[in-house]
Amino acid sequence: MEAFRKNLIELRKLNHLTQRQMAERLGIAQPSYIRYENGKAEPTLENLVKIADIFDVSIDSLCGRKEY
């Protein structure tokens, strides 16, 4: 979960998106999105897929898994 949290923050900043913009793209409340970045909540599978699509990355790389 720590790798996901760090990657999420890094990707959001690299793409010049605010937490509010991410929440809007995911269709969730901003406090819910902030909990993802704080590591206090995990996204649903549906939102995990949406996040990967927003940043055009694989779910594996988003979650910090090494590609073999």
Backbone as a chain_set.jsonl record, in Angstrom:
{"seq": "MEAFRKNLIELRKLNHLTQRQMAERLGIAQPSYIRYENGKAEPTLENLVKIADIFDVSIDSLCGRKEY", "coords": {"N": [[0.83, -1.198, 0.0], [2.025, 1.187, 0.618], [3.737, 1.739, -1.537], [1.862, 2.164, -3.551], [0.574, 4.47, -2.577], [2.691, 6.376, -2.607], [3.335, 6.363, -5.361], [0.921, 7.252, -6.429], [0.736, 9.91, -5.479], [3.058, 10.994, -6.651], [2.567, 10.606, -9.434], [0.251, 12.122, -9.749], [1.183, 14.71, -9.209], [3.171, 14.964, -11.194], [1.555, 15.074, -13.41], [0.31, 17.429, -13.078], [-2.112, 17.709, -11.605], [-4.69, 18.47, -9.29], [-5.733, 17.396, -6.004], [-8.453, 17.681, -5.839], [-9.197, 17.694, -8.563], [-8.513, 15.063, -9.248], [-10.292, 13.632, -7.608], [-12.7, 14.447, -8.767], [-12.444, 13.33, -11.348], [-12.542, 10.668, -10.681], [-15.024, 10.477, -9.641], [-15.61, 10.715, -6.952], [-15.745, 11.942, -3.531], [-13.639, 14.64, -2.485], [-12.365, 14.343, 0.116], [-12.368, 11.534, 0.289], [-10.617, 10.798, -1.74], [-8.277, 11.966, -0.756], [-7.787, 10.334, 1.412], [-6.829, 8.067, 0.114], [-4.293, 8.968, -0.705], [-3.179, 9.454, 1.764], [-2.939, 6.949, 2.769], [-4.936, 5.864, 4.285], [-7.116, 4.664, 3.267], [-8.121, 2.306, 0.772], [-8.461, 2.201, -2.77], [-11.408, 1.178, -4.569], [-11.632, -1.657, -6.772], [-12.627, -0.797, -9.218], [-12.035, 1.986, -9.105], [-9.283, 1.835, -8.914], [-8.599, 0.874, -11.425], [-9.519, 3.063, -12.939], [-7.733, 5.055, -12.04], [-5.282, 4.045, -12.958], [-5.816, 4.207, -15.69], [-6.138, 6.99, -16.021], [-3.521, 7.879, -15.671], [-2.261, 6.442, -17.562], [-0.86, 4.017, -17.027], [0.135, 0.713, -15.949], [-1.762, -1.325, -13.67], [-0.127, -2.898, -12.097], [2.343, -1.459, -12.107], [1.479, 0.89, -10.925], [0.897, -0.017, -8.388], [3.373, -0.632, -7.52], [4.629, -2.972, -8.271], [7.207, -4.896, -9.67], [8.065, -5.274, -13.076], [8.519, -8.228, -14.911]], "CA": [[0.0, 0.0, 0.0], [2.916, 2.348, 0.665], [4.197, 2.015, -2.907], [0.721, 2.753, -4.256], [0.389, 5.824, -2.059], [3.77, 7.222, -3.125], [3.174, 6.474, -6.815], [-0.262, 8.064, -6.683], [1.1, 11.308, -5.258], [4.041, 11.376, -7.661], [1.922, 10.689, -10.744], [-0.681, 13.259, -9.738], [1.97, 15.94, -9.308], [3.802, 14.997, -12.517], [0.52, 15.403, -14.387], [-0.218, 18.753, -12.702], [-3.499, 17.574, -11.191], [-4.941, 18.682, -7.869], [-6.501, 16.331, -5.375], [-9.848, 17.915, -6.22], [-9.371, 17.228, -9.938], [-8.495, 13.601, -9.233], [-11.558, 13.181, -7.033], [-13.737, 14.672, -9.774], [-12.273, 12.34, -12.417], [-12.932, 9.364, -10.149], [-16.424, 10.529, -9.222], [-15.675, 10.531, -5.49], [-15.534, 13.157, -2.758], [-12.225, 14.957, -2.289], [-11.81, 13.684, 1.31], [-12.146, 10.117, 0.0], [-9.371, 10.707, -2.509], [-7.17, 12.318, 0.145], [-7.508, 9.135, 2.214], [-5.965, 7.207, -0.699], [-2.935, 9.5, -0.649], [-2.697, 9.343, 3.148], [-2.835, 5.546, 3.126], [-5.975, 5.52, 5.247], [-8.148, 3.913, 2.54], [-7.701, 1.721, -0.507], [-9.499, 2.388, -3.772], [-12.098, 0.001, -5.082], [-11.022, -2.143, -8.012], [-13.08, 0.111, -10.281], [-11.261, 3.225, -9.037], [-7.89, 1.504, -9.205], [-8.524, 0.827, -12.895], [-9.646, 4.444, -13.409], [-6.485, 5.762, -11.745], [-4.286, 3.548, -13.913], [-6.174, 4.767, -16.996], [-5.854, 8.431, -16.008], [-2.08, 8.094, -15.795], [-1.783, 5.563, -18.637], [0.111, 3.075, -16.469], [-0.482, -0.549, -15.554], [-2.092, -1.444, -12.251], [1.077, -3.429, -11.456], [3.329, -0.393, -11.851], [0.842, 1.808, -9.972], [0.99, -0.634, -7.059], [4.77, -0.82, -7.158], [5.148, -4.289, -8.642], [8.251, -4.9, -10.711], [7.708, -6.043, -14.263], [9.521, -9.243, -15.175]], "C": [[0.871, 1.257, 0.0], [3.403, 2.722, -0.729], [3.073, 2.659, -3.714], [0.552, 4.205, -3.863], [1.433, 6.777, -2.645], [3.639, 7.432, -4.632], [1.996, 7.37, -7.175], [0.062, 9.549, -6.546], [2.044, 11.788, -6.352], [3.399, 11.556, -9.033], [0.965, 11.877, -10.823], [0.078, 14.562, -9.935], [2.648, 16.067, -10.676], [2.816, 15.409, -13.61], [-0.207, 16.704, -14.054], [-1.715, 18.714, -12.383], [-3.607, 17.841, -9.695], [-5.691, 17.475, -7.313], [-7.978, 16.467, -5.745], [-10.111, 17.407, -7.643], [-9.382, 15.705, -10.013], [-9.81, 13.055, -8.691], [-12.687, 13.329, -8.049], [-13.646, 13.634, -10.887], [-12.722, 10.951, -11.967], [-14.395, 9.318, -9.724], [-16.604, 10.267, -7.738], [-15.468, 11.877, -4.818], [-14.038, 13.377, -2.543], [-11.652, 14.312, -1.022], [-11.551, 12.184, 1.102], [-10.855, 9.924, -0.773], [-8.168, 10.983, -1.606], [-6.806, 11.121, 1.019], [-6.669, 8.139, 1.431], [-4.514, 7.667, -0.56], [-2.334, 9.41, 0.752], [-2.516, 7.901, 3.598], [-3.873, 5.089, 4.123], [-7.127, 4.749, 4.604], [-7.545, 3.38, 1.252], [-8.819, 1.918, -1.523], [-10.184, 1.063, -4.113], [-11.363, -0.452, -6.341], [-11.387, -1.225, -9.176], [-12.254, 1.405, -10.274], [-9.781, 2.991, -9.285], [-7.668, 1.472, -10.714], [-8.608, 2.245, -13.464], [-8.351, 5.225, -13.2], [-5.4, 5.343, -12.731], [-4.555, 4.122, -15.308], [-5.863, 6.259, -17.078], [-4.384, 8.688, -16.28], [-1.445, 7.238, -16.894], [-0.63, 4.67, -18.17], [-0.62, 1.775, -16.151], [-0.816, -0.507, -14.061], [-0.879, -1.964, -11.49], [2.056, -2.311, -11.125], [2.77, 0.617, -10.852], [0.996, 1.301, -8.535], [2.42, -0.974, -6.648], [5.335, -2.189, -7.467], [6.159, -4.139, -9.756], [7.766, -5.737, -11.885], [8.849, -6.999, -14.572], [9.654, -9.496, -16.646]], "O": [[0.482, 2.279, -0.564], [3.471, 3.905, -1.063], [3.313, 3.597, -4.475], [0.403, 5.073, -4.723], [1.092, 7.859, -3.123], [3.811, 8.547, -5.123], [2.072, 8.154, -8.121], [-0.3, 10.35, -7.409], [1.851, 12.866, -6.914], [3.658, 12.547, -9.717], [0.887, 12.552, -11.849], [-0.326, 15.413, -10.727], [2.691, 17.156, -11.249], [3.201, 16.018, -14.608], [-1.216, 17.037, -14.676], [-2.482, 19.568, -12.829], [-2.716, 17.479, -8.928], [-6.211, 16.647, -8.06], [-8.666, 15.465, -5.941], [-11.131, 16.765, -7.895], [-10.17, 15.123, -10.758], [-10.376, 12.119, -9.255], [-13.532, 12.442, -8.178], [-14.671, 13.111, -11.325], [-13.219, 10.158, -12.768], [-14.941, 8.243, -9.476], [-17.599, 9.682, -7.31], [-15.06, 12.843, -5.463], [-13.269, 12.423, -2.432], [-10.545, 13.776, -1.074], [-10.615, 11.632, 1.68], [-10.089, 9.0, -0.498], [-7.152, 10.293, -1.698], [-5.633, 10.919, 1.331], [-5.866, 7.423, 2.029], [-3.618, 6.857, -0.326], [-1.117, 9.302, 0.904], [-1.999, 7.651, 4.687], [-3.716, 4.038, 4.745], [-8.006, 4.242, 5.3], [-6.585, 3.935, 0.717], [-9.996, 1.813, -1.177], [-9.609, -0.015, -3.963], [-10.564, 0.296, -6.903], [-10.544, -0.917, -10.018], [-11.823, 1.866, -11.33], [-9.097, 3.867, -9.816], [-6.667, 1.984, -11.214], [-7.853, 2.591, -14.371], [-7.921, 5.969, -14.082], [-4.685, 6.186, -13.273], [-3.619, 4.482, -16.022], [-5.375, 6.734, -18.104], [-4.034, 9.602, -17.027], [-0.238, 7.306, -17.123], [0.415, 4.577, -18.814], [-1.849, 1.744, -16.091], [-0.221, 0.254, -13.298], [-0.62, -1.53, -10.368], [2.544, -2.222, -9.999], [3.512, 1.141, -10.022], [1.197, 2.077, -7.601], [2.654, -1.53, -5.574], [6.41, -2.538, -6.98], [5.975, -3.342, -10.676], [7.135, -6.779, -11.703], [10.018, -6.618, -14.502], [10.46, -10.329, -17.058]]}, "num_chains": 1, "name": "protein.A"}
